[in-house]
Each structure stands twice: as C-alpha cells, then as structure tokens.
Amino acid sequence: FWGISVSIQEEYTEYGMVNQNVSFSFNRPKGTIEIVWKFRHDKIVDWSDLSKEPVYYQPYRGRTVINKNTLSINELRKEDVGIYTLEYTFDDGNTEENKYNLMVLDPLSKPKITCRGNLSVVHMICNKNVTSNEDLVKIEWIHKSVQLDNDPITDHLLEIKDPLNNKGAYVCILNQPGNSEESDPFQMEDCEGFKYRRHHIFIFFSLITVFLSTMWNAAHFIYSFVLVALLRRKKHATNWNKCKAADNSGEERDHHQLEEDHVT
C-alpha cells in the first residue's frame, strides 16, 4: 500500500492590465496524466489523458485557453486578482502544485510635470495620478537623453541645483510591470518662479540700461549747454573789450584835437 503525496514546487507572481490578456507558462512534467487549473478553490479547466479536449468551467469558460505550455486569460478584470493553482496528477497517483499570484493593474495615465523654483534651486514634480498599486510604480527622470539619479523613495520629486547651468527639457517616465508612460518634455525656462525671477532680472537690467542711457544723454546735454554758454560768454567778453578799446581810442583822439585847437 502506498500513500498519495502533494508537493508544492514553485510560487510565481504575474501581472496583467485591466481589459488585456495574461498568460501563465508551465512545463508539463514527465508522467503527468491530468492537469487542473484552479482559481482559489474553483476549477477553471481540467485536461486529462482520458479526454481529447480540455474542459472549461464557469465563469472562465470563453475567457480562458489552455495549450501544451500556457494558460491564457482574456479580458482581465479586477475580480481576477488572487492565487491560481496548477495541479499535476502523475501516473503513480502523486500530485504536484505550482501557484501563481495574479495582480491586475490599471493602465498608467500620461504623467505631467509641474515646477517651482528660483535661480538657486528648482523642484520638479512628476504627477503620476496613480490610484492603485502605487508601490509598483517607479519613476525615472531624463535630461538631454541621460537618466538622472534620484531618491527612489521620493522619486516623484526632482531637485535641480544651479538651474542656470542645467537648462533644457526634462521628462519623467512612469514604469510598472508591463506598462510605462512618458510625460511631455518640460523646459526649465518655463518653471514658475525661475521664469518669474529671470523676467524681473531682465526688467531690472533693462531699467538700469535705460537709466544709464538717460543719465548719459542728460550729461551730454548739460555739457553742451555749459559749453555753449561759455563760448557765448567768451564772445561777449571779446566784443566788450573791443568796444572799450574803441571808446578809449576815440577819447584819445578827442583830447588830442582839443590840444591842437588850444595851441591854435
């Protein structure tokens, strides 16, 4: 007399997307006379050497297909999440089990980058809009086709120091098993705060330029005004000296004439 033993060999984790398909792979051991797939305690499909075709059970009939090495489930739903068991029965009566933990994930949405900062440091945030299995979603940052190092715990946040020397487009990519989504490129120059301060610096230097130009023009005007005034004053003084000299010459002629008249 011999007993029947059950051996649990492996446990696997599989991922699938809502409304998409998933396939469980297996290798049928030598001596297998029957294969049974179960979800929790309910049979999905039974395929034995005694039957020519596999037998499917509700509610998976029409959504499952088994062949020599795979079991496929179509149109995945959230209620498909859980433990699936593959049971082999051998010609000696013993059985062996493999277990598959299926996780059904929502497809990722396209992330969007938001940003705040100043001329010293900028913080970019990758808004991932994930509602389930958030721990499975990983984020990577790309700048000029180079992947950046960032803290995996706070990978949604990217800190950029010295932003003036790190300008250009940034991209964040969401990754989860079987799915990834990429944001549109975000230009450093469009970052709120950084852009505002650059704008104010531009205005400041523009005002300085206008001020210096105004001062230069004013100085030039004053210089020209003073120069003209000096030239006019000089000309006036010259004319006055000429008139005085002429008056003195006339007085001398009159005095000389008086002397001549007196002698006569």
C-alpha positions in Angstrom: 0.0 0.0 0.0 1.3 3.5 -0.8 0.1 7.0 0.1 -0.6 10.0 -2.1 1.7 13.0 -1.6 1.2 16.6 -2.6 4.3 18.6 -3.4 4.2 22.4 -3.8 7.2 23.3 -6.0 7.0 27.0 -7.0 5.1 30.2 -6.5 5.2 32.9 -9.2 3.8 36.4 -9.5 2.2 37.5 -12.7 1.0 41.0 -13.7 -1.7 41.9 -16.2 -3.6 45.0 -17.2 -7.4 45.6 -17.0 -9.1 44.5 -20.2 -6.0 42.9 -21.5 -4.7 39.4 -21.5 -2.3 37.4 -19.3 -0.6 34.0 -19.8 0.7 31.6 -17.2 3.6 29.5 -18.5 4.3 26.0 -17.3 6.3 22.8 -18.2 4.3 19.6 -18.0 6.4 17.1 -16.0 7.0 13.6 -17.3 4.4 11.1 -16.2 1.6 13.6 -15.9 -1.8 12.2 -16.7 -4.0 15.2 -15.7 -3.7 19.0 -15.4 -6.2 21.0 -13.3 -6.1 24.8 -13.1 -8.0 26.4 -10.1 -8.7 29.9 -9.0 -8.9 29.8 -5.3 -10.9 26.6 -4.8 -12.8 26.7 -8.1 -11.8 24.8 -11.2 -11.0 26.8 -14.3 -10.0 24.0 -16.6 -9.4 20.2 -16.4 -7.3 18.4 -19.0 -6.6 14.7 -18.7 -5.3 12.0 -20.9 -8.7 10.4 -20.8 -10.3 13.4 -22.5 -9.4 14.6 -26.0 -10.2 18.2 -25.2 -9.9 20.4 -22.1 -13.0 21.0 -20.1 -13.6 24.6 -19.1 -15.7 25.8 -16.2 -17.7 29.0 -15.5 -17.2 31.8 -15.0 -13.9 31.4 -17.1 -15.4 29.5 -20.0 -15.0 31.6 -23.1 -12.2 33.7 -21.4 -9.5 31.0 -21.0 -7.4 29.0 -23.4 -5.0 26.2 -22.5 -2.4 24.6 -24.7 0.7 22.5 -24.1 2.6 25.1 -22.1 0.4 28.1 -21.3 -2.9 29.1 -19.8 -4.2 32.4 -21.1 -7.0 34.5 -19.5 -8.5 37.2 -21.7 -10.3 40.5 -20.8 -8.9 40.7 -17.4 -11.0 42.2 -14.6 -10.2 43.4 -11.1 -12.0 40.3 -9.7 -9.4 38.1 -11.4 -6.8 39.1 -8.8 -5.7 36.3 -6.5 -4.0 32.9 -6.3 -4.2 30.4 -9.2 -3.1 26.8 -8.7 -1.8 24.5 -11.3 -2.1 20.9 -10.1 -0.4 17.9 -11.9 -1.5 14.4 -11.3 1.0 11.7 -12.1 0.5 8.1 -13.2 1.7 6.9 -9.7 -1.2 8.9 -8.0 1.0 11.6 -6.6 0.3 15.3 -7.3 2.4 18.5 -7.6 1.3 22.1 -7.4 2.5 25.4 -8.7 1.0 28.6 -7.5 0.6 31.9 -9.4 -0.3 35.2 -7.7 -2.0 37.3 -10.3 -2.1 41.1 -9.9 -4.4 43.1 -12.2 -3.2 46.7 -12.7 -4.8 49.8 -14.1 -3.0 51.1 -17.2 -0.9 54.2 -16.4 -2.0 57.6 -17.4 0.3 60.1 -19.0 2.2 62.0 -16.3 2.6 65.8 -16.1 5.5 67.8 -14.8 4.9 70.8 -12.6 7.7 73.0 -11.3 8.6 75.8 -8.8 11.9 77.3 -8.0 14.3 80.2 -8.2 17.7 81.0 -9.6 19.4 78.8 -6.9 17.3 75.6 -6.9 14.3 74.2 -8.8 11.9 71.4 -7.8 10.2 69.5 -10.5 7.3 67.1 -9.6 6.1 64.2 -11.7 2.3 64.0 -11.2 1.6 60.3 -11.8 -2.2 60.2 -11.0 -2.0 56.6 -9.8 -5.0 55.3 -7.8 -3.9 51.7 -7.1 -0.8 49.6 -6.5 1.2 52.8 -6.2 4.2 50.9 -4.7 4.7 49.2 -8.0 5.1 52.4 -10.0 8.6 53.6 -10.3 9.7 57.0 -11.8 12.8 57.9 -13.8 13.9 61.3 -14.9 15.6 62.1 -18.2 17.5 65.2 -19.1 19.2 65.5 -22.5 18.7 61.8 -23.1 20.6 61.0 -19.9 18.8 59.2 -16.9 19.2 61.2 -13.7 19.9 59.8 -10.3 17.1 60.4 -7.8 15.9 59.1 -4.5 13.7 56.0 -5.1 11.6 56.9 -2.0 10.8 60.4 -3.3 11.3 59.7 -7.0 8.4 61.9 -8.0 10.4 64.9 -6.8 13.5 66.1 -8.7 15.7 68.7 -7.1 17.9 70.7 -9.5 20.6 72.9 -8.1 22.3 75.6 -10.1 19.4 75.7 -12.7 21.0 78.3 -14.9 23.6 75.7 -15.8 21.1 72.8 -16.1 18.6 74.3 -18.5 16.8 72.4 -21.2 14.0 69.8 -21.5 13.2 67.3 -18.7 11.0 64.2 -19.0 9.6 61.9 -16.3 8.7 58.3 -17.1 6.3 56.0 -15.1 7.1 52.3 -15.1 5.1 49.4 -13.7 5.2 45.8 -14.7 4.0 45.5 -18.3 3.3 49.2 -18.8 5.0 52.6 -19.0 4.1 56.2 -19.8 6.2 59.2 -20.6 5.4 62.9 -19.9 5.8 65.7 -22.5 9.2 67.5 -22.3 9.2 70.3 -19.8 11.6 73.2 -20.3 13.5 74.5 -17.3 12.9 78.1 -18.6 9.1 77.6 -18.1 9.5 76.8 -14.4 7.3 79.0 -12.2 9.5 81.2 -10.0 12.6 80.6 -12.1 10.9 82.2 -15.1 9.4 85.0 -12.9 12.8 85.9 -11.4 14.5 85.8 -14.8 11.8 88.1 -16.1 12.4 90.5 -13.2 16.2 90.4 -13.6 15.7 91.2 -17.3 13.4 94.2 -16.3 16.0 95.3 -13.7 18.9 95.3 -16.2 16.6 97.0 -18.8 15.8 99.7 -16.3 19.5 100.1 -15.4 20.3 100.4 -19.1 17.5 103.0 -19.7 18.7 104.9 -16.6 22.3 105.0 -17.7 21.3 106.0 -21.2 19.2 108.8 -19.7 22.0 109.9 -17.5 24.4 109.9 -20.4 22.0 111.9 -22.5 21.4 114.4 -19.6 25.2 114.7 -19.0 25.7 115.3 -22.7 23.0 117.9 -22.8 24.4 119.7 -19.7 27.9 119.6 -21.1 26.7 121.0 -24.4 24.7 123.7 -22.6 27.6 124.8 -20.5 30.0 124.7 -23.5 27.6 127.0 -25.5 27.2 129.3 -22.5 31.0 129.5 -22.1 31.5 130.2 -25.7 28.8 132.9 -25.7 30.3 134.4 -22.6 33.8 134.4 -24.2 32.4 136.0 -27.3 30.6 138.6 -25.3 33.7 139.5 -23.3 35.7 139.8 -26.5 33.1 142.1 -28.0 33.0 144.2 -24.8 36.8 144.5 -24.8 36.7 145.6 -28.5 34.1 148.3 -27.7 36.1 149.5 -24.7 39.2 149.7 -26.8 37.3 151.7 -29.4 36.0 154.1 -26.8 39.4 154.7 -25.4 40.8 155.3 -28.8 38.0 157.9 -29.5 38.7 159.7 -26.2 42.4 159.9 -27.1 41.6 161.4 -30.5 39.2 164.0 -28.9 41.8 165.0 -26.3 44.5 165.4 -29.0 42.1 167.6 -31.1 41.4 169.8 -28.1 45.1 170.3 -27.5 45.6 171.2 -31.2 42.7 173.7 -31.0 44.1 175.3 -27.9 47.5 175.8 -29.5 46.0 177.4 -32.5 
